[in-house]
């Protein structure tokens, strides 16, 4: 019954900025790590950025210095601020989170359905 819903995708010109959001809802006891992944047509899905419950972040080399991941625990939401966008950033961006619905049950990994980000030249 847990759902992840992404929003904020769209069309932007190279050099522009965009912020995508992902809100978790449903039966949530805790949210551990959260992250953003992306997949371009014909390519493998790749990690873009992750953030742990303690706030530790990790970025793909291709986006380091341009993207910033953050989370709002009160809103069960994770964000990805994307600056200096390049055409090669064009992809469907997926939200990922490890969520526990009970302290007695193992946390499970969830995926959103994705939001499309298109960067034009």
Beta strands, then each sheet from edge to edge (+ up, - down):
strand 1: 3-7
strand 2: 10-13
strand 3: 18-25
strand 4: 30-39
strand 5: 46-51
strand 6: 57-59
strand 7: 67-72
strand 8: 77-82
strand 9: 91-100
strand 10: 108-111
strand 11: 115-120
sheet 1: 1+ 3- 8+ 7-
sheet 2: 2+ 11+ 9- 4+ 5- 6+
sheet 3: 2+ 11+ 9- 10+
end
